[in-house]
Amino acid sequence: MDYSIESSPLDKLQSDCLLVGIYENQQLSPAATQLDSQFDGLIGKLISRGDIKGKNAETLLINNLPDGNIARIVLVGFGDRGKVNRKQYRKALAAAIKTIKDSKVKAAGCALLDVDVDGADSQWKARQIVEVCNDGLYQYSATKKIDDKIPLQQLSIVVNDAQKSLAETGLQQGVAIARGVELAKQLADLPGNLCTPTHLAEQALVLAGQHDKLDCEILEESDMAALGMGSLLSVSRGSRQPAKLICLNYQGGDPNSKPIVLVGKGLTFDAGGISLKPGLGMDEMKYDMCGGASVLGLLRMATLLNLKLNIVGLIPSSENLPDGDANKPGDILTSMSGKTIEVLNTDAEGRLILCDTLTYAKKYNPDVVIDMATLTGACIVALGRVPSGLFGNDDKLCNDLLGAGETACDLVWRMPIWEEYQEQLKSNFADLANIGGPDGGSITAAVFLSKFAEEYRWAHIDIAGTAWRTGANKGATGRPVPLVAQYLLNRASA
């Protein structure tokens, strides 16, 4: 998919299909007003006879226009003028993209920068146009033949002189974020027999080979054993696939600046180990590596934009399967930090691979560490599938992520990690138990991780409810790439 900026006036614009905005109560955007005049009041007539009311995310394809430079128009409803928020703008964009996706249009123009959105400028709107379009046109094809390919291949964002500079920046950012989301989705949607820890490591090496500021090192099981990562290695014992610790290092900033460390859980398949999961829906446990896929997506975004930041990406990757050598409930592990862990449930394995990685992150002398993981089903119980769960030991970092989520429309909700919850992780036989019982499961998991992140500013994003969709529309979402991308953009521009 190609994206571009189009600065031709509407009366001279050549387009197979043009998206323009309207509002309720028969109000038109500036672009719609001009086209209405250009086509002898056609838009007003269609609205007057009730073909479209202008409600948010309502669309109408006008497929038979008088001879002219514009072959088709899609009217896009945005609701009450003056009250359009960012969520509504994205919802309307998604509906518009679906309308042209379902048509035979190969190239389209988007004249939706003139829609009034509360607190949003042309840069933000241009970025959202690209992100929402790319998301709506995504098709998984790695292991499935696509007979009905989407015709749309080009989208241009129509701008005037006042909008052009900001829109160009927004388009550049949108393309980079969209490519990052796309990579995360492509990897996450692969089946577990193809997307193994070794495959993830290979993709990281490919990514590093595409940019001279990005290096990649893969730690093998022998390397991890030498470092004392007994917790991480205990998870891979039940698998025939060797574990990998993928270490990416992007040097885009001042060499003396502390890096932002991104940690992503990379469980390429999680059957639960000896504490076997129920069979129904277990196929979706290929998505237990969405945190790791997101880290790769974020490094792709950073390199495409040449962000002036230093970023480290760490992806502990393994499978969690039942085997004669697998972890057993009651086993005691010794982590890289020296803390011992009693395994009460082998399906609480994500924290076992993350805790050693969080200890390893200290070697980079990080400014902040952000981990993202499909960690707990309890987070879905607590928050559903709308926001991701946010936990952290630093208020500024958490507030920065909350703000980034609002801007990116990739929401998080902060949860507590109060010391009272530590009581649930006490063990008679080790320094920590790996689960804290049924109460507050997402919280006690985060509290467990916090014990390995005490020496730096740290945040944990639980994406168990947001990293993929289930049901008929099953597939990866690419979250939290937009959220963390916005945080990185904010940091780069500070």
KOLTI-636421 format. One line per 2 residues: number of its first residue (from 0); for each residue x, y, z of C-alpha. Coordinates in Angstrom, 1 decimal. Example, Ala and Ser with C-alpha at 12.3 -4.5 7.8 and 13.67 -1.06 7.14 Angstrom:
BEGIN
0) 12.3,-4.5,7.8  13.7,-1.1,7.1
This chain:
BEGIN
0) 0.0,0.0,0.0  1.4,3.4,-1.0
2) 0.6,6.6,0.8  1.2,10.1,-0.4
4) 0.3,13.8,0.0  -1.9,15.4,-2.7
6) -1.9,19.2,-2.8  -4.0,19.8,-5.9
8) -7.2,21.9,-5.5  -10.4,19.9,-5.5
10) -11.6,21.3,-8.8  -8.4,20.1,-10.5
12) -8.0,16.8,-8.5  -7.9,13.6,-10.4
14) -9.3,10.7,-8.3  -11.0,7.3,-8.7
16) -12.6,7.9,-5.3  -12.6,10.8,-2.8
18) -13.5,10.6,0.9  -15.2,13.7,2.3
20) -16.7,14.5,5.6  -20.2,15.5,6.6
22) -22.0,16.1,9.9  -25.4,15.6,11.3
24) -28.1,18.3,10.7  -27.1,18.5,7.0
26) -23.8,20.2,7.8  -20.9,19.8,5.4
28) -17.1,19.9,5.8  -15.3,22.5,3.6
30) -14.4,19.8,1.1  -17.9,18.5,0.9
32) -19.2,22.0,0.5  -16.9,22.6,-2.5
34) -17.8,19.3,-4.1  -21.5,20.0,-3.6
36) -21.1,23.2,-5.6  -18.9,21.5,-8.1
38) -21.6,18.8,-8.7  -24.7,21.1,-8.8
40) -25.9,20.4,-5.2  -25.8,16.6,-5.5
42) -24.5,16.0,-2.0  -27.1,18.3,-0.5
44) -29.9,16.5,-2.4  -28.8,13.1,-1.2
46) -28.7,14.3,2.4  -32.1,16.0,2.0
48) -33.8,12.9,0.8  -32.4,10.9,3.7
50) -29.8,8.7,2.0  -27.3,9.6,4.7
52) -27.8,11.5,8.0  -24.2,12.2,8.9
54) -24.1,10.0,12.0  -20.7,8.9,13.2
56) -19.2,6.1,11.0  -22.1,6.3,8.5
58) -21.0,6.2,4.9  -22.4,6.5,1.4
60) -20.7,5.6,-1.8  -21.8,7.8,-4.7
62) -20.8,5.6,-7.6  -22.3,7.4,-10.5
64) -21.1,11.0,-10.9  -21.4,13.3,-13.8
66) -18.4,13.4,-16.1  -15.5,15.0,-14.3
68) -12.1,14.5,-12.7  -13.6,12.6,-9.7
70) -15.1,9.2,-10.5  -16.6,8.4,-7.1
72) -17.3,10.1,-3.7  -17.6,8.5,-0.3
74) -19.5,10.6,2.2  -18.3,9.9,5.7
76) -20.4,10.8,8.7  -18.7,12.3,11.8
78) -21.7,13.0,14.0  -22.3,16.3,15.8
80) -20.1,19.1,14.4  -17.9,20.6,17.1
82) -18.1,17.4,19.3  -16.0,15.0,17.3
84) -13.4,13.3,19.5  -10.4,11.2,18.5
86) -12.1,7.9,19.0  -15.0,9.0,16.8
88) -12.6,10.2,14.1  -10.9,6.8,14.0
90) -14.2,5.0,14.0  -15.4,7.0,11.0
92) -12.1,6.4,9.2  -12.4,2.7,9.8
94) -15.9,2.7,8.3  -14.8,4.7,5.3
96) -11.9,2.3,4.6  -14.2,-0.6,4.8
98) -16.5,1.0,2.2  -13.8,1.5,-0.3
100) -12.2,-1.9,0.5  -15.5,-3.5,-0.4
102) -15.6,-1.6,-3.7  -13.4,-2.0,-6.8
104) -11.5,1.2,-6.1  -7.7,0.9,-6.8
106) -6.7,4.4,-5.8  -8.4,6.8,-3.5
108) -8.0,10.3,-2.1  -8.8,11.3,1.5
110) -10.1,14.9,2.1  -10.7,14.4,5.8
112) -8.1,16.7,7.3  -10.7,19.5,7.3
114) -12.9,17.6,9.8  -12.9,19.3,13.2
116) -11.5,16.9,15.8  -11.2,18.1,19.4
118) -7.6,18.6,20.3  -6.2,17.2,17.1
120) -4.1,18.9,14.4  -3.4,17.9,10.8
122) -0.4,15.9,11.8  -2.4,13.7,14.1
124) -5.2,13.3,11.6  -2.9,12.4,8.7
126) -1.2,9.8,10.9  -4.5,8.2,11.9
128) -5.6,8.1,8.2  -2.6,6.0,7.4
130) -2.7,3.8,10.6  -6.4,3.1,10.3
132) -6.2,2.4,6.6  -3.3,0.0,6.9
134) -5.0,-1.8,9.7  -8.3,-2.1,7.8
136) -6.5,-3.5,4.7  -4.4,-6.1,6.5
138) -4.8,-9.6,5.1  -3.0,-12.7,6.5
140) -1.5,-14.7,3.6  1.5,-16.6,4.9
142) -0.3,-20.0,5.0  -3.6,-19.2,3.2
144) -4.3,-18.5,-0.4  -6.1,-15.1,-0.8
146) -8.4,-15.4,-3.8  -10.2,-12.1,-3.2
148) -7.3,-9.6,-2.9  -8.2,-6.0,-1.9
150) -8.0,-3.8,-5.0  -7.0,-0.6,-3.1
152) -3.3,0.0,-3.5  -2.9,3.8,-3.2
154) -4.2,6.4,-0.8  -3.4,10.1,-1.1
156) -4.2,12.6,1.7  -5.5,15.8,0.2
158) -4.1,19.0,1.8  -4.1,22.7,1.4
160) -1.0,24.9,1.9  -1.6,25.5,5.6
162) -1.9,21.7,6.3  0.9,20.4,4.1
164) 3.9,20.5,6.5  2.1,19.0,9.5
166) 0.4,16.4,7.2  3.7,15.3,5.7
168) 5.1,14.7,9.2  2.0,12.8,10.2
170) 2.1,10.7,7.1  5.7,9.8,7.7
172) 5.0,8.8,11.3  1.8,6.9,10.3
174) 3.6,4.8,7.7  6.4,3.9,10.2
176) 3.9,2.9,12.9  1.7,1.1,10.5
178) 4.7,-0.9,9.2  5.5,-1.7,12.8
180) 2.0,-2.9,13.6  2.0,-4.9,10.4
182) 5.1,-6.8,11.3  3.8,-7.5,14.8
184) 0.5,-8.8,13.3  2.2,-10.9,10.7
186) 4.5,-12.6,13.2  1.7,-13.1,15.8
188) -0.7,-14.6,13.3  1.8,-17.3,12.2
190) 1.1,-20.8,13.7  3.3,-22.1,16.5
192) 4.9,-24.7,14.2  6.3,-21.9,12.0
194) 6.8,-19.1,14.4  9.2,-20.8,16.8
196) 11.8,-19.1,19.1  14.4,-19.7,16.3
198) 12.1,-18.0,13.7  11.6,-15.0,16.0
200) 15.4,-14.7,16.3  15.9,-15.0,12.6
202) 13.4,-12.2,12.0  15.2,-10.0,14.5
204) 18.5,-10.6,12.6  16.8,-9.7,9.3
206) 15.4,-6.5,10.9  18.9,-5.6,12.2
208) 20.4,-6.1,8.8  18.1,-3.4,7.4
210) 19.5,-0.5,9.4  23.1,0.4,10.3
212) 22.2,1.7,13.7  20.5,-1.5,14.8
214) 22.5,-4.5,16.1  21.2,-7.9,17.1
216) 22.7,-10.6,19.4  21.0,-13.9,20.1
218) 21.8,-15.6,23.5  21.5,-19.3,23.2
220) 20.6,-21.6,26.1  24.3,-22.2,27.0
222) 24.8,-18.4,27.2  21.7,-18.1,29.5
224) 22.9,-21.0,31.6  26.3,-19.2,32.1
226) 24.4,-16.1,33.2  22.4,-18.1,35.8
228) 19.0,-17.7,34.1  17.5,-20.7,35.8
230) 14.0,-19.3,35.8  13.8,-18.6,32.0
232) 15.5,-21.9,31.1  13.1,-23.9,33.3
234) 10.3,-23.0,30.9  11.9,-24.3,27.8
236) 12.8,-27.7,29.4  9.4,-29.1,28.3
238) 10.0,-28.2,24.6  12.2,-29.5,21.8
240) 12.6,-26.0,20.6  15.6,-24.2,22.2
242) 14.9,-21.0,24.0  16.4,-17.7,22.6
244) 17.0,-14.4,24.3  16.9,-11.9,21.5
246) 18.8,-8.6,22.2  18.4,-5.7,19.8
248) 20.3,-2.5,20.3  19.3,0.7,18.4
250) 21.8,3.6,18.7  20.0,6.6,17.3
252) 20.7,9.1,20.1  23.6,10.5,22.0
254) 26.1,7.7,22.8  26.1,8.9,26.4
256) 22.3,8.8,26.8  20.7,6.0,28.7
258) 18.6,3.7,26.6  14.9,3.0,26.8
260) 14.7,-0.8,27.2  11.6,-2.6,25.8
262) 11.0,-6.1,26.9  8.5,-8.4,25.1
264) 7.3,-11.8,26.2  8.0,-14.2,23.4
266) 6.2,-17.5,24.2  5.6,-18.8,20.7
268) 3.2,-21.4,22.1  1.8,-21.9,25.6
270) 0.1,-25.1,26.4  0.4,-24.4,30.1
272) 3.1,-27.1,30.7  2.2,-29.7,33.3
274) -0.6,-27.4,34.4  -2.2,-28.1,31.0
276) -4.7,-25.5,29.7  -8.2,-26.6,28.6
278) -8.3,-27.7,24.9  -11.0,-25.2,23.8
280) -9.3,-22.2,22.3  -5.8,-23.4,23.0
282) -4.9,-22.6,19.4  -5.0,-18.9,20.4
284) -1.9,-19.5,22.6  0.2,-18.9,19.5
286) -0.5,-15.3,20.5  1.5,-15.6,23.7
288) 4.4,-14.0,21.8  2.6,-10.8,21.0
290) 4.7,-8.8,23.4  7.9,-10.0,21.6
292) 6.3,-9.3,18.2  5.5,-5.8,19.4
294) 9.1,-5.1,20.4  10.2,-6.0,16.8
296) 7.4,-3.8,15.4  8.6,-0.9,17.6
298) 12.2,-1.3,16.5  11.0,-1.3,12.9
300) 9.2,2.0,13.5  12.2,3.5,15.3
302) 14.5,2.7,12.4  12.1,3.9,9.7
304) 11.9,7.3,11.5  15.5,7.4,12.5
306) 14.4,8.3,16.0  17.1,10.2,18.0
308) 16.9,7.8,20.9  18.8,4.8,22.2
310) 16.5,1.8,22.4  17.2,-1.8,23.5
312) 14.8,-4.5,22.7  14.9,-7.8,24.7
314) 12.7,-10.7,23.8  12.9,-13.9,25.9
316) 11.4,-16.6,23.6  10.4,-20.2,24.4
318) 7.6,-22.7,24.2  5.8,-24.0,27.3
320) 4.8,-27.6,26.7  4.3,-30.8,28.9
322) 7.2,-33.2,28.9  9.0,-35.6,31.2
324) 11.6,-32.9,31.8  9.1,-30.0,32.1
326) 8.6,-27.8,35.2  6.4,-29.5,37.9
328) 4.3,-27.8,40.5  6.4,-27.6,43.6
330) 9.7,-27.2,41.8  12.1,-24.6,43.1
332) 14.0,-22.4,40.6  16.9,-20.1,41.1
334) 16.6,-16.9,39.0  19.5,-14.8,37.6
336) 18.9,-12.3,40.5  19.6,-15.1,43.0
338) 16.0,-15.1,44.2  14.4,-18.5,44.4
340) 10.9,-19.2,43.0  8.5,-21.9,43.9
342) 6.5,-23.0,40.9  2.9,-23.5,42.0
344) 1.5,-23.5,38.5  3.5,-24.1,35.4
346) 1.0,-22.0,33.3  2.3,-18.9,35.1
348) 5.4,-19.2,32.9  5.5,-15.7,31.4
350) 6.7,-14.1,34.6  9.4,-16.8,34.8
352) 11.0,-15.8,31.5  10.4,-12.1,32.1
354) 12.0,-12.0,35.5  15.4,-13.1,34.3
356) 15.1,-10.7,31.4  14.3,-7.8,33.7
358) 17.4,-8.7,35.7  19.5,-8.9,32.5
360) 18.2,-5.4,31.5  20.2,-3.8,34.3
362) 23.4,-4.3,32.3  22.2,-1.6,29.9
364) 22.0,1.0,32.7  18.5,1.9,31.4
366) 16.6,5.2,31.7  13.3,3.3,31.8
368) 12.3,-0.3,31.2  8.9,-1.1,29.7
370) 7.7,-4.7,29.4  4.7,-5.8,27.4
372) 3.3,-9.3,27.8  0.1,-11.3,27.3
374) 0.6,-12.2,30.9  -2.7,-13.0,32.7
376) -6.3,-14.0,31.8  -7.1,-12.2,35.0
378) -6.4,-8.9,33.3  -9.3,-9.7,30.8
380) -11.5,-10.4,33.8  -10.6,-7.0,35.3
382) -10.6,-4.8,32.3  -12.1,-6.7,29.4
384) -10.6,-6.2,25.9  -10.7,-2.4,25.7
386) -7.6,-1.1,27.6  -4.4,-2.9,28.4
388) -3.4,-3.1,32.1  -0.7,-0.7,33.2
390) 1.5,-1.3,36.3  4.6,0.5,37.3
392) 6.9,1.7,40.1  7.3,5.3,38.7
394) 4.4,7.8,38.5  6.0,9.9,35.8
396) 6.6,6.9,33.5  3.1,5.6,34.1
398) 1.5,9.1,33.5  3.6,9.4,30.3
400) 2.3,6.1,29.0  -1.3,7.0,30.0
402) -1.0,10.2,28.0  0.5,8.4,25.0
404) -2.3,6.0,25.1  -4.9,8.8,24.9
406) -3.1,10.4,22.0  -2.7,7.1,20.1
408) -6.2,5.8,21.0  -4.4,2.7,22.3
410) -5.6,2.9,25.9  -4.2,1.6,29.1
412) -5.6,1.7,32.6  -3.3,1.9,35.6
414) -3.6,-0.8,38.2  -2.1,-0.9,41.7
416) 0.9,-2.9,42.9  0.6,-2.1,46.6
418) 2.8,-3.9,49.1  -0.2,-5.6,50.6
420) -0.4,-7.9,47.5  3.0,-9.2,48.3
422) 1.5,-11.4,51.0  -0.1,-13.5,48.3
424) 3.3,-14.4,46.9  4.8,-15.8,50.1
426) 6.2,-19.3,49.9  7.2,-21.7,52.7
428) 10.0,-23.0,50.5  11.3,-20.2,48.3
430) 11.7,-16.4,48.3  8.6,-16.1,46.0
432) 5.8,-18.2,44.7  5.0,-17.8,41.0
434) 1.3,-17.3,41.6  -0.7,-15.6,44.3
436) -4.0,-17.4,44.1  -7.2,-16.4,42.3
438) -7.6,-12.9,43.8  -6.2,-10.1,41.8
440) -4.2,-12.3,39.5  -3.0,-9.6,37.1
442) -1.9,-7.5,40.1  0.0,-10.3,41.8
444) 1.7,-11.2,38.5  2.9,-7.6,38.2
446) 4.0,-7.5,41.8  6.0,-10.6,41.1
448) 7.8,-8.8,38.2  8.3,-5.7,40.3
450) 10.6,-7.7,42.6  13.0,-8.0,39.7
452) 12.8,-4.3,38.6  13.6,-2.5,41.8
454) 16.7,-0.8,40.6  15.3,1.2,37.7
456) 12.1,3.0,36.6  9.8,0.3,35.2
458) 6.3,-0.2,33.7  4.5,-3.4,32.8
460) 1.7,-3.5,30.2  -0.5,-6.6,30.3
462) -1.9,-7.0,26.8  -3.7,-10.4,27.4
464) -7.0,-8.8,26.5  -5.9,-6.5,23.7
466) -3.1,-8.2,21.6  -5.6,-10.2,19.5
468) -9.2,-10.6,18.7  -11.0,-13.8,19.2
470) -14.1,-15.3,17.6  -15.0,-14.8,13.9
472) -12.6,-12.0,13.5  -9.7,-13.9,15.2
474) -6.4,-12.2,14.5  -3.6,-10.1,16.0
476) -4.2,-6.4,16.7  -0.7,-5.1,16.8
478) -1.3,-3.5,20.2  0.5,-2.0,22.1
480) 2.7,-0.8,19.2  0.8,2.5,18.7
482) 0.9,3.3,22.4  4.6,2.7,22.9
484) 5.4,4.3,19.6  3.7,7.5,20.7
486) 5.7,7.3,24.0  8.9,7.0,22.0
488) 7.8,9.9,19.7  7.2,12.1,22.7
490) 10.5,11.2,24.2  12.3,11.9,20.9
492) 10.7,15.4,20.6  11.2,16.3,24.2
